[in-house]
Amino acid sequence: MSDQMIGVVLWADARDRKAVIWCEDHGNLAYYTAPNQTEHEGECLDAGDLIAFEIREEHDCRLARNPRRVNAGFAPYLAHNLSGARRTRPDITRGGNVLPFEKRAG
């Protein structure tokens, strides 16, 4: 069973027809690989596109299926801005590329 999700494409490879998607729920990233089709079939995704898609979890991995472009070029600099946050805010990037959550009181 799969659920519906909205997300922004962070990275896409048109030749291999693969993409990495930042999901609206800010959970794990979703991965998309197009089924075997000719290059003129299906949706061609670009970084920054806002898409709607079906999502399912398999072996601790989120997989996107049947993407539909909602807005081409919605956030073209999102991936760059996210990686830039690490360089401009070294106080929040302890331990590699994971941003830690602040501890809650209580």
Number of C-alpha atoms within 10 A of each C-alpha: 6 12 10 11 16 20 24 27 30 22 19 21 14 14 8 10 19 17 21 21 25 20 22 12 10 8 9 12 18 20 19 21 16 19 12 8 9 7 13 7 10 14 14 18 24 21 22 22 23 25 21 21 21 16 22 17 13 8 5 8 12 18 19 27 19 16 21 17 20 15 13 16 16 15 16 17 12 17 16 10 12 11 11 11 13 17 12 10 9 9 9 16 15 11 8 7 10 10 13 10 7 7 6 5 4 3
